[in-house]
Amino acid sequence: MDRQILQTVLRNDFKSFVRRVFMDVASDSTYLDNWHIDVVCNAIWDMYAGNNNRLIVNIPPRSMKSIICSVALPAFLLGHNPKASIICASYSDELAAKFANDCRNVMLSDWYCGLFPFTRLHKSRRAVTDFETTRGGGRLATSIGGTLTGRGGDWIIIDDPLKPIEAFSDLQREKVNEWYGSTLYSRLNDKNTGKILLIMQRLHQNDLTGHLLASNANFKLIRLPAIAEEDENWQITSRITGKPRIITRAKG
């Protein structure tokens, strides 16, 4: 493919960008395309386009959710708007730092710099968990319960807020739900236009997904269980061709 055409595709089609990021951060693995990637990427594009500001995606482990949401999405957003402020939260410092490092490495790569020539990381603000662009935007990584005093975000991305082993602890679930309401939500720069994306595997009826759905009807839910519990129909629109298509998944 011609280089300019390829760059145009990567710049304007989030799924294609995700696949290119996968080649960097999971080079030892083989990319296996699947319809669920289209569904998730389409829903995220709707958020980016301003059609929806609150999204929950429930999806099983090993479905590329972290590469899509914690690595590719912040890089894509800062590529298009280097002034954007993004807060990314995961259940542990180690996990949050891993995703942040992968994202930073993508943004320092030659192909990314060629794709987004106006987005550059500030030479004096390249810490793994808190890096900024030369335009004042950036990505801040934190763990659940972390301090965010004085920081704000245009996007809040929550990727697996609970360890599976802690899912049946009332104390741990309440800690996550309380931190979201008392700390994380208040960090949105604009409550009306700011975006909140939660992506996680369901672990308990009262996990953060259950808590948000019970308390806030504004969240759009995409539920992708490992085994379909009912017939499913998903409509997605290609960013390349503009044509919609229906994906059918039978119960079981």
N, C-alpha and C positions, 0 to 999 in steps of 0.2 A: 504494500500500500504506500502511496506517495506520502512523504513525511508531513506535508502541510495538511493533507486530508486526515491523516492519523491524528495530528494534533487537534484539529477541529472536532473530531469525534470524541477524543478524550476530554476536551474542554467542555463539551456540551452534553455528553451522555454519561451520567453518573455510574451506570453499571460498567461501561467500558473502562472508566477511570478506576473502579474497584478492581477489575481484573488486572489492570496494569500494576496497581499497588500490590496485589497478591503476588505477582512475580518478584517483587522486591522483598517482601517481608516473609514469604513462605516459599522461597526458591527451592527448597528441598522437597516440596510437595507438588502434587499434580492438581491443577485447577480442574474441577469437575463441574461443568455448568449444570444448572438446575432451575426449574421454574420458581422456586422459593426466593432465589436471588433477585429475579425480576420483580416479584411482589414487594419485597422489602425495599429495593432501590426505587421503585415507582412511588411507594408511599413516602419515602424520604424526599424524593423530588417534589412531591406535592407540598411538603413542608417548606422546602427551599423556595418554591414558586409563590408561597404565601397563601395557599389554599387551605392549610391546616396548621395550627400552632402547637397542638398537643397530640402525641402519638405514643402508643404502647405496642410493642411487638413481643409476643410470647412465642418462643422458638426453642427447640431442643439444643443441647450442647453440640459443638463441632459442626455448626451450620454456617460458619464464616461471619457470625454476627459481630464479633469484635473487630475484625478486619474492616468490615463495612462501616460500622458506626463509630468506633473509637480511633481508628487509624485513617481510613480513607476519607470519611466525612469531614473531619476538621481540616485536613489538608485541602480538600476540594473547596470548602467554604472560604478559607483564607486565600486560596488562589484567586477566587472571584472577588473577594472583598478583604484585602489585607488589613482593614480596620476592624474586622469582626472580633468580638471577644467570646471565647468558648470555654466553658467549664465542663470537664469530663470527670465523672466519679465512678469508682469501682469499689468492690468490697475490701480491698487491701492496698496498702502502699505499694507493695511489690508489683501487683497486677497493674495498678494505675501507672506506675513508672515504666513498665514494659510497653504498654500501649503508647505512652507518650514518646518513648524513645523511637519506636517504630515510625510514628507519625513525623517526628523531627527528621529522621533519616530520609524519609520520602521527600520532605520539603527541601532537603539539602542535595538531593540527587540531580544529576545533569538533566535528565528528561523532564523532571518537574520544573526546574528553573527555565528550561526552554519553553515549557507549556505556559507558564505564568511569569513572564519577565518582570512584572511590577510587584511581585511578592518575594520579598527577601527577609530572612531572619536577621534581627539586629545582632551585630557582632558581640555586644556586651550583655545580651539577654538571651542566651541560648541554653539555660539550665534545662535539664531533661523534663522536669515536671512543671516548668513555668517559662516558656519561651515566647518572645514577642517578635513581631515583624517591624520593619523600619517605618511602617505607617501607623503603629500603635496598637494593632490588633494582636491576638495571640491565643495560645492554648494553655490553660491551667489544669493540671491533673491533681486530684485529691482522692482520698479514701473516705468511706462512709464515716461520719463523725469528725471529719477534718475541719479546721478553722478556715473561714473564708472572709474574715473581717476586712472590709474595705475593697473587696473585689466584686465585680459585676460581670454578667454575661449576657450576650444576645442569644446564645444557645446554651442549654444545659443538656448534656448527654449522660445518661445513667446506664451503665453497662454492668449487669449482674451485681446488684446491691447486696445480695445475701450469699454467703457460703452455703452450699447444700447441707452441710453438717449442722448449720445453725438454724435451719428453716423451722425446726420444731421447738425452738426455744422462744417462749413468749417474750422474754427479755430482749433477745436479739432482734426479733421482728419489730417490736415496739421502738427499739432504739433507731432502727432504720427509718421507720415511718415518722417518728418524732423529728429526726434530723432533717428529713425532707421538708416537713412543714415549718419548722422553726428556723432553719438555716438556709438550706439549698434554694427553696422557692423564692425566698426574699432576695436572692442575689440576681434575679432577672433585672436587666436594665429597664425594660419596659414590660409590664405585666400583660399588656394587650397584644403586643407584636412579638414578644420574646418567644422562643421555641423551647419546648421540653420534649425530649425523646427518651423513653425508657425501653430498653431491650433486655429481656431476661427469660430464663426458663421458669415456668411456674413451679413453685416449691411448696406453697401452703395457701389455704383459702384466704388467710389474712396477711400475705406477703405484700410488698409495695404495690404490685398490680392490683390486688384485691382492695387494698386501702384506697388507692386513687380512684378506682372505678366506683367504689361505694360513696366517695366524698365529692367527686368532681365528674359531672356528666360530659364535660367538654373533651375528654380524651377519646380519640379514635383508637379502636383496638383491632390489631391484626393478630389472629390466633392461629398458629401453625403447629398443631400437635404432631408428634412423631407418627402416629397412626390416626388417620382421619376418623372422627367420631360420627360424621355425617357427610353427605355429599357436599362438595365445595365447588364454587365457581368464582374465579378471580379474573377480573378484567384489567389488563395492563396495556399501556400505550407505548410503543417504541419511540424513543427520542430521536432515532435516526430516520425512520420512515414516517413517523406520525400516525401509523396505523394501529388501531386497537386490536387486541386478540383476547379470546376467552380461554382460560386454563381451567380444565375440569379435573377434579380429584374425587374419586369414588370413596365412599365410606369403607373403612378397613384397609 
